[in-house]
């Protein structure tokens, strides 16, 4: 079947979701004058649906131009939404029926043909009904919000697709009505500027007069903190210029990423919003020697403490609930997919590049991915350069280790690094140890990991492959009893994502499409969505 006819044939589930969702919106309006608790729950239902509706309407407008792999994925996701919407409609219908059984007095001022509006009930019946209705409505909100979290990674992956109609259909009114659509448009705009130098742009580099005070490094982290003129907490991330002849190219990539990050939703993406970038220069006439990304925190984290994940992993004894740790893993996985959707590979995913913002002592906090010092556009140039630090190589695929890595960097290498981090989170034990009494002592591997001889072996490639097998064996042996089968499956899938016999990710040859759609879809389905499922099951008990 040709791509256009295939897309047309599968669009029906999308249209059905829109139809059912609009019906639910109309039903929920029937409770606009009900008890305060019921009214609030209905407002949340309407808000959740409107956000989904804006995205689905935009998706429908470009549906026929989308790749078949992406359409198949979205069809599966939309079938889940349709089931949730049908269930929600039945719940609302039961509420309407129960309201009649309890002899609800209906509002006589409503127009004929409109759904009944609850006005009053006898006191005992009203309280009983309100509790029952509130629980039912909150279940609808929970279902819609969970689906939204599952859908967003694939929604933002539209940012990678070189399809002009996406820009034509999503800009303007659609972007103005929806934050999710606007963010996607700005992601695509920034990527187009980087690729061709055309598109809307604006200032992203901060003035030399921009003042940051109280700068302080975050322990065992690549980032640091500072305060702006309003005394608000900032996160700073340094990007050096390692190749003096490449200043122009690095400036372009820094500008593009900063533009993308200037519009992100931190709660949604696992990435901080960028206020701008400071160029570091010895004198005004010199070329930049580096850049400092300046990030601000969401309002609910303004009074938080910033701490590196490595420091938290080294805390004794462990003190955070399993559900919080899995939520951290979910957020990290979302950050990776959002970063890839922006057209970049990170190249340095490890605990030192994950900052936790803790609003109060004893809480794990909200994680954010930083450490963009090795950032590169996915299709950009690569210097095939590395280093021999074992504590860095531990998080790199065997093909990307050493001074001169054998393989060019691709998205799957980030996925491998994520898998090592997820393994640490599942075990809740740091793979890297530091001497508390000697700050100058080099880091050492955790004793139980048994890789000390391998990290000093002469044959680095063979040693790296053996370390990878050790990590896989540790995951398969320990994670199922600690954190469950689904989480274990995700970790092993990440660690073997470049293996030819990987059953979840498939043959590497399948992932050679220009926009990385196939590997992106597999990642969303086999990593991001499964981690969400793991968190949901743990939360449900």
C-alpha positions as CSV (number, residue, x, y, z in Angstrom):
1,X,0.0,0.0,0.0
2,X,1.4,3.4,-0.9
3,X,2.3,5.7,2.0
4,X,-0.5,8.3,1.3
5,X,-3.3,5.6,1.0
6,X,-1.9,3.8,4.0
7,X,-2.0,7.0,6.1
8,X,-5.5,7.7,4.9
9,X,-6.7,4.2,5.8
10,X,-5.2,4.5,9.4
11,X,-6.5,8.0,10.1
12,X,-9.9,6.7,11.2
13,X,-8.7,5.9,14.7
14,X,-7.4,9.5,15.1
15,X,-10.7,10.9,13.9
16,X,-12.6,8.6,16.2
17,X,-10.5,9.8,19.2
18,X,-11.4,13.4,18.4
19,X,-15.0,12.6,18.1
20,X,-15.2,10.6,21.4
21,X,-13.1,13.2,23.2
22,X,-15.4,16.1,22.1
23,X,-18.4,14.1,23.4
24,X,-16.7,13.7,26.7
25,X,-16.0,17.4,26.9
26,X,-19.7,18.1,26.3
27,X,-20.8,15.5,29.0
28,X,-18.4,17.0,31.5
29,X,-20.0,20.4,31.1
30,X,-23.1,19.0,32.6
31,X,-21.5,19.2,36.0
32,X,-20.4,22.8,35.8
33,X,-22.7,23.9,38.7
34,X,-22.2,20.7,40.8
35,X,-20.4,20.4,44.2
36,X,-17.1,22.2,44.3
37,X,-15.1,18.9,44.3
38,X,-17.0,17.6,41.3
39,X,-16.7,21.0,39.5
40,X,-12.9,21.1,40.0
41,X,-12.5,17.6,38.7
42,X,-14.5,18.4,35.6
43,X,-12.5,21.5,34.9
44,X,-9.4,19.3,35.0
45,X,-11.0,16.8,32.6
46,X,-11.8,19.6,30.2
47,X,-8.3,21.1,30.5
48,X,-6.7,17.7,29.8
49,X,-8.9,17.0,26.8
50,X,-8.3,20.5,25.3
51,X,-4.5,19.9,25.4
52,X,-4.9,16.5,23.8
53,X,-7.4,17.9,21.2
54,X,-5.0,20.6,20.0
55,X,-2.2,18.0,19.5
56,X,-4.5,15.5,17.8
57,X,-6.0,18.1,15.5
58,X,-2.5,19.2,14.5
59,X,-1.4,15.6,14.0
60,X,-4.4,14.9,11.7
61,X,-3.5,17.9,9.6
62,X,-0.1,16.3,8.7
63,X,-1.0,12.6,9.0
64,X,-0.8,11.7,5.4
65,X,2.8,13.0,5.1
66,X,4.2,11.1,8.0
67,X,6.4,8.0,7.7
68,X,4.6,4.6,7.9
69,X,6.7,3.5,10.9
70,X,5.6,6.5,12.8
71,X,2.0,6.2,11.8
72,X,1.9,2.5,13.0
73,X,3.3,3.6,16.3
74,X,0.8,6.4,16.7
75,X,-2.0,4.1,15.7
76,X,-1.1,1.8,18.6
77,X,-0.9,4.8,21.0
78,X,-4.2,6.2,19.7
79,X,-6.0,2.9,20.1
80,X,-5.1,3.0,23.8
81,X,-6.5,6.6,24.0
82,X,-9.8,5.5,22.3
83,X,-10.2,2.8,24.9
84,X,-9.7,5.3,27.7
85,X,-12.1,7.7,26.1
86,X,-14.8,5.1,25.7
87,X,-14.3,4.1,29.4
88,X,-14.5,7.7,30.4
89,X,-17.8,8.2,28.4
90,X,-19.3,5.2,30.2
91,X,-18.3,6.5,33.6
92,X,-19.9,9.9,32.8
93,X,-23.1,8.1,31.5
94,X,-23.3,6.2,34.8
95,X,-22.9,9.4,36.8
96,X,-25.8,10.8,34.8
97,X,-27.9,7.7,35.5
98,X,-27.0,7.7,39.2
99,X,-27.9,11.3,39.5
100,X,-31.5,10.5,38.3
101,X,-31.7,7.5,40.7
102,X,-30.8,9.8,43.6
103,X,-33.5,12.2,42.4
104,X,-31.1,15.0,41.6
105,X,-32.9,18.3,41.1
106,X,-32.0,19.5,37.6
107,X,-31.3,23.1,36.6
108,X,-34.5,24.2,34.8
109,X,-32.7,27.1,33.1
110,X,-30.7,25.0,30.7
111,X,-31.6,24.9,27.0
112,X,-33.6,22.0,25.6
113,X,-31.4,19.3,24.2
114,X,-28.5,20.1,26.5
115,X,-27.3,17.6,29.1
116,X,-28.8,18.0,32.6
117,X,-26.9,20.1,35.1
118,X,-26.9,19.2,38.8
119,X,-28.2,21.9,41.0
120,X,-28.9,20.4,44.4
121,X,-29.5,17.2,46.3
122,X,-30.8,16.3,49.8
123,X,-27.8,16.7,52.1
124,X,-27.0,13.0,52.7
125,X,-27.6,11.9,49.1
126,X,-25.5,14.9,47.9
127,X,-22.5,14.0,50.0
128,X,-22.7,10.4,49.0
129,X,-23.1,11.2,45.3
130,X,-20.3,13.8,45.5
131,X,-17.8,11.4,46.9
132,X,-18.7,8.7,44.3
133,X,-18.7,11.2,41.4
134,X,-15.4,12.8,42.4
135,X,-13.6,9.4,42.5
136,X,-15.0,8.6,39.1
137,X,-14.0,11.9,37.6
138,X,-10.5,11.8,39.1
139,X,-10.0,8.4,37.5
140,X,-10.8,10.0,34.1
141,X,-8.3,12.7,34.8
142,X,-5.7,10.2,35.8
143,X,-6.2,8.1,32.6
144,X,-6.0,11.1,30.3
145,X,-2.9,12.4,32.1
146,X,-1.2,9.0,31.9
147,X,-1.9,8.8,28.2
148,X,-0.6,12.3,27.7
149,X,2.7,11.3,29.3
150,X,2.9,8.3,27.0
151,X,2.1,10.3,23.9
152,X,4.3,13.4,24.4
153,X,7.7,11.7,23.5
154,X,6.4,10.6,20.1
155,X,4.7,14.0,19.6
156,X,8.0,15.9,20.0
157,X,9.7,13.4,17.8
158,X,7.9,15.2,15.0
159,X,10.7,17.7,15.5
160,X,13.2,15.4,13.7
161,X,11.2,15.0,10.5
162,X,12.2,16.9,7.4
163,X,8.6,17.3,6.2
164,X,7.7,20.9,5.1
165,X,4.0,20.5,5.6
166,X,4.5,20.1,9.3
167,X,5.9,23.7,9.4
168,X,3.1,24.9,7.2
169,X,0.2,23.3,9.2
170,X,1.5,23.8,12.8
171,X,2.6,27.4,12.7
172,X,0.3,30.4,13.3
173,X,-3.1,29.8,15.1
174,X,-2.3,26.2,16.1
175,X,0.9,27.2,17.8
176,X,-0.8,30.1,19.5
177,X,-3.5,27.9,21.0
178,X,-1.2,25.1,22.3
179,X,2.0,25.2,24.3
180,X,2.9,21.7,23.1
181,X,2.4,22.8,19.4
182,X,4.3,26.0,20.0
183,X,7.3,24.1,21.6
184,X,7.4,21.7,18.6
185,X,7.3,24.6,16.1
186,X,10.2,26.4,17.9
187,X,12.2,23.1,18.0
188,X,11.8,22.7,14.2
189,X,12.6,26.4,13.7
190,X,15.8,26.1,15.6
191,X,16.9,23.0,13.8
192,X,16.1,24.6,10.4
193,X,18.2,27.7,11.3
194,X,21.1,25.4,12.2
195,X,20.8,23.4,9.0
196,X,20.2,26.3,6.5
197,X,20.6,29.6,8.2
198,X,17.0,30.5,7.4
199,X,14.0,30.9,9.6
200,X,12.8,33.0,12.5
201,X,15.5,33.9,15.0
202,X,16.2,36.2,17.9
203,X,18.9,37.1,20.4
204,X,20.1,34.2,22.5
205,X,23.5,35.3,23.6
206,X,23.4,37.4,26.8
207,X,25.0,40.8,27.2
208,X,28.5,40.9,28.8
209,X,26.7,43.0,31.5
210,X,24.5,40.2,32.5
211,X,25.5,39.6,36.2
212,X,25.6,36.3,37.9
213,X,26.6,36.2,41.6
214,X,27.4,33.5,44.1
215,X,28.6,31.1,41.6
216,X,29.4,27.7,43.1
217,X,30.2,24.3,41.7
218,X,27.8,21.4,42.4
219,X,29.6,18.6,44.1
220,X,30.5,15.7,41.7
221,X,28.6,17.4,38.9
222,X,29.6,19.1,35.6
223,X,27.2,22.0,36.4
224,X,27.3,24.9,38.8
225,X,24.9,27.3,40.4
226,X,24.5,31.1,40.6
227,X,22.1,33.8,41.4
228,X,20.6,36.5,39.1
229,X,19.7,40.1,40.1
230,X,16.5,38.8,41.6
231,X,18.4,36.3,43.7
232,X,16.8,33.4,41.9
233,X,18.7,30.2,41.6
234,X,20.3,29.5,38.2
235,X,22.0,26.4,36.8
236,X,25.1,27.0,34.7
237,X,26.6,24.5,32.2
238,X,29.9,25.1,30.6
239,X,30.7,24.2,27.0
240,X,34.4,24.6,26.0
241,X,35.7,25.2,22.5
242,X,38.1,22.3,22.1
243,X,39.0,23.0,18.5
244,X,40.0,26.7,18.0
245,X,39.4,26.4,14.3
246,X,35.9,25.3,14.9
247,X,34.6,28.3,16.8
248,X,32.0,29.2,14.2
249,X,30.5,25.8,14.0
250,X,30.4,25.4,17.8
251,X,28.8,28.8,18.1
252,X,26.1,27.8,15.7
253,X,25.3,24.5,17.5
254,X,25.3,26.3,20.9
255,X,22.9,28.9,19.5
256,X,20.6,26.2,18.1
257,X,20.4,24.2,21.2
258,X,19.9,27.3,23.4
259,X,16.9,28.3,21.1
260,X,15.4,24.9,21.5
261,X,15.9,24.8,25.3
262,X,14.5,28.4,25.6
263,X,11.0,27.0,25.0
264,X,11.0,23.7,26.8
265,X,8.6,22.7,29.6
266,X,11.0,21.4,32.3
267,X,8.3,19.1,33.9
268,X,7.6,17.6,30.5
269,X,11.0,17.3,29.0
270,X,13.4,16.6,31.9
271,X,15.5,19.6,30.6
272,X,15.8,23.1,32.1
273,X,14.7,26.2,30.3
274,X,17.6,28.2,28.9
275,X,17.6,32.0,29.6
276,X,20.5,32.5,27.2
277,X,24.2,31.8,26.7
278,X,27.2,33.8,27.9
279,X,30.2,33.9,25.5
280,X,33.5,33.5,27.4
281,X,36.3,35.6,25.8
282,X,39.7,36.8,27.1
283,X,38.9,40.2,25.5
284,X,36.1,41.7,23.4
285,X,38.1,41.3,20.2
286,X,38.9,37.6,20.8
287,X,36.9,34.6,19.6
288,X,35.0,32.7,22.3
289,X,37.0,30.1,24.3
290,X,33.8,28.6,25.6
291,X,30.1,29.2,26.5
292,X,28.0,29.1,29.6
293,X,24.4,28.0,29.2
294,X,22.3,29.8,31.8
295,X,19.2,27.9,33.0
296,X,16.5,29.0,35.3
297,X,14.3,26.7,37.5
298,X,10.5,26.3,37.4
299,X,8.8,28.5,40.1
300,X,8.0,25.5,42.3
301,X,11.8,24.8,42.5
302,X,13.0,28.4,43.2
303,X,13.9,27.5,46.8
304,X,15.4,24.1,46.0
305,X,18.9,22.8,46.5
306,X,20.8,21.6,43.5
307,X,22.8,18.4,43.9
308,X,24.5,16.0,41.5
309,X,23.0,12.5,41.0
310,X,26.5,11.0,41.7
311,X,26.5,12.5,45.2
312,X,23.0,11.1,45.8
313,X,24.0,7.6,44.7
314,X,26.9,7.8,47.1
315,X,24.7,8.7,50.1
316,X,24.6,6.1,52.9
317,X,22.2,4.6,53.6
318,X,19.8,4.8,50.6
319,X,16.8,6.8,51.7
320,X,14.4,7.2,48.7
321,X,11.3,5.2,47.8
322,X,11.4,2.9,44.8
323,X,8.6,4.8,43.1
324,X,10.7,8.0,43.3
325,X,13.7,6.3,41.8
326,X,11.7,4.9,38.9
327,X,10.1,8.4,38.4
328,X,13.7,9.7,38.1
329,X,14.4,7.0,35.4
330,X,11.3,8.0,33.5
331,X,12.3,11.7,33.5
332,X,15.8,10.9,32.3
333,X,14.4,8.7,29.5
334,X,12.1,11.6,28.4
335,X,15.0,14.0,28.4
336,X,16.9,11.8,26.1
337,X,14.1,11.4,23.6
338,X,13.4,15.2,23.7
339,X,17.1,15.9,23.1
340,X,17.1,13.5,20.1
341,X,13.9,15.1,18.8
342,X,15.7,18.4,18.8
343,X,18.2,16.9,16.3
344,X,21.1,16.5,18.8
345,X,23.1,13.6,20.4
346,X,24.3,14.2,23.9
347,X,27.4,12.1,23.9
348,X,28.0,12.3,27.7
349,X,25.1,10.8,29.6
350,X,26.3,9.8,33.1
351,X,25.3,10.7,36.7
352,X,27.7,13.7,36.8
353,X,25.6,15.3,34.1
354,X,22.3,14.8,35.9
355,X,21.3,17.5,38.4
356,X,18.6,16.9,41.1
357,X,16.7,20.0,42.4
358,X,15.5,19.1,45.9
359,X,12.7,21.3,47.2
360,X,13.1,20.0,50.8
361,X,15.5,17.7,52.7
362,X,14.8,14.0,52.4
363,X,13.2,14.3,48.9
364,X,14.8,12.9,45.9
365,X,13.9,15.9,43.9
366,X,13.3,16.7,40.2
367,X,16.1,15.5,37.8
368,X,17.4,17.5,34.8
369,X,19.9,16.4,32.1
370,X,22.8,18.9,31.7
371,X,26.5,18.4,30.6
372,X,26.3,19.7,27.0
373,X,30.0,20.1,26.6
374,X,30.1,17.4,23.9
375,X,26.9,18.2,22.2
376,X,26.6,17.7,18.5
377,X,23.8,17.9,15.9
378,X,22.9,14.3,15.0
379,X,23.9,14.9,11.4
380,X,26.8,17.2,12.2
381,X,30.5,16.6,12.0
382,X,32.2,14.3,14.4
383,X,35.9,14.4,15.4
384,X,36.1,10.8,16.4
385,X,37.8,11.9,19.6
386,X,37.6,10.5,23.1
387,X,39.7,9.8,26.2
388,X,40.9,7.0,28.4
389,X,39.1,7.9,31.6
390,X,37.7,4.6,32.8
391,X,34.9,6.4,34.8
392,X,33.8,8.0,31.5
393,X,34.3,4.9,29.3
394,X,32.1,2.9,31.7
395,X,29.1,4.8,30.3
396,X,30.2,4.5,26.7
397,X,29.5,1.7,24.3
398,X,32.6,-0.4,23.5
399,X,32.7,1.1,20.0
400,X,33.0,4.6,21.4
401,X,35.9,4.2,23.9
402,X,39.5,5.3,23.9
403,X,41.3,8.2,22.4
404,X,40.2,7.3,18.9
405,X,36.8,5.6,19.0
406,X,36.1,3.1,16.2
407,X,32.5,4.1,15.5
408,X,30.8,7.4,14.6
409,X,28.4,8.6,17.3
410,X,24.8,7.9,16.7
411,X,21.6,8.0,18.8
412,X,22.0,4.4,19.9
413,X,25.2,5.3,21.8
414,X,23.2,7.7,24.0
415,X,20.7,4.9,24.6
416,X,23.5,2.6,25.7
417,X,24.8,5.3,28.2
418,X,21.2,5.7,29.4
419,X,21.1,2.0,30.1
420,X,24.2,2.1,32.4
421,X,22.6,5.0,34.3
422,X,19.3,3.1,34.6
423,X,21.2,0.1,35.9
424,X,22.7,2.3,38.7
425,X,19.3,3.7,39.5
426,X,17.8,0.3,39.7
427,X,20.5,-1.0,42.0
428,X,20.8,2.4,43.7
429,X,24.5,1.9,44.0
430,X,27.2,4.1,42.5
431,X,29.6,2.3,40.1
432,X,32.2,5.0,40.8
433,X,33.7,5.6,44.3
434,X,35.6,8.6,45.6
435,X,38.0,8.8,48.6
436,X,36.2,10.9,51.2
437,X,39.6,11.8,52.9
438,X,41.6,12.6,49.8
439,X,40.0,14.9,47.2
440,X,42.9,14.4,44.9
441,X,42.7,10.6,44.8
442,X,41.5,9.2,41.5
443,X,38.1,7.5,41.5
444,X,37.9,3.8,41.8
445,X,35.2,1.3,40.7
446,X,32.8,-0.2,43.2
447,X,34.3,-3.3,44.7
448,X,31.4,-5.6,43.9
449,X,31.5,-4.6,40.3
450,X,34.8,-6.5,39.7
451,X,36.1,-4.5,36.8
452,X,39.4,-3.3,38.4
453,X,41.6,-5.6,36.3
454,X,39.7,-4.9,33.1
455,X,40.0,-1.1,33.3
456,X,43.8,-1.4,33.4
457,X,44.0,-4.1,30.7
458,X,46.1,-3.4,27.6
459,X,43.5,-4.5,25.1
460,X,40.9,-1.8,25.8
461,X,38.3,-2.9,23.2
462,X,38.2,-6.5,24.6
463,X,38.0,-5.2,28.1
464,X,35.2,-2.8,27.2
465,X,33.2,-5.7,25.7
466,X,33.7,-7.8,28.8
467,X,32.6,-4.9,31.0
468,X,29.5,-4.5,28.9
469,X,28.7,-8.2,29.5
470,X,29.3,-7.8,33.2
471,X,26.8,-5.0,33.3
472,X,24.2,-7.0,31.4
473,X,24.7,-10.0,33.8
474,X,24.4,-7.7,36.8
475,X,21.1,-6.4,35.4
476,X,19.6,-9.8,34.6
477,X,20.7,-11.2,38.0
478,X,19.7,-8.4,40.4
479,X,17.1,-6.1,38.9
480,X,14.1,-8.4,38.6
481,X,13.9,-8.9,42.4
482,X,14.8,-5.3,43.2
483,X,12.7,-3.4,40.7
484,X,10.7,-5.8,38.5
485,X,10.8,-7.5,35.1
486,X,9.7,-4.5,33.0
487,X,12.5,-2.2,34.3
488,X,15.0,-5.1,33.8
489,X,13.8,-5.5,30.2
490,X,14.4,-1.8,29.5
491,X,17.9,-1.8,31.0
492,X,19.0,-4.9,29.0
493,X,17.4,-3.5,25.9
494,X,19.4,-0.3,26.2
495,X,22.7,-2.1,26.9
496,X,22.2,-4.4,23.9
497,X,20.6,-1.8,21.5
498,X,23.5,-2.1,19.0
499,X,23.7,-5.9,19.2
500,X,22.7,-7.7,16.0
501,X,20.6,-10.2,17.9
502,X,18.7,-7.7,20.0
503,X,15.1,-8.8,19.6
504,X,13.6,-5.6,21.0
505,X,15.5,-3.1,18.9
506,X,15.9,-5.3,15.9
507,X,18.6,-5.4,13.2
508,X,20.9,-2.4,13.1
509,X,20.3,-2.1,9.3
510,X,16.7,-1.2,10.0
511,X,17.8,2.1,11.7
512,X,19.5,3.8,8.8
513,X,16.5,6.0,7.8
514,X,17.5,9.6,7.3
515,X,15.6,11.2,10.2
516,X,16.2,8.4,12.7
517,X,12.5,7.7,12.9
518,X,12.7,3.9,13.2
519,X,15.2,3.9,16.1
520,X,13.2,6.8,17.7
521,X,10.0,4.9,17.5
522,X,11.6,1.7,18.9
523,X,13.2,3.8,21.7
524,X,9.8,5.3,22.7
525,X,8.1,1.9,22.7
526,X,10.8,-0.2,24.3
527,X,12.3,2.3,26.7
528,X,10.2,5.4,27.4
529,X,6.7,3.7,27.4
530,X,7.9,0.7,29.3
531,X,9.4,2.8,32.1
532,X,6.1,4.7,32.3
533,X,4.4,1.3,32.7
534,X,6.8,0.3,35.4
535,X,6.2,3.5,37.3
536,X,2.4,3.1,36.9
537,X,2.5,-0.5,38.3
538,X,4.6,0.5,41.2
539,X,2.4,3.4,42.1
540,X,-0.7,1.2,41.8
541,X,0.8,-1.2,44.3
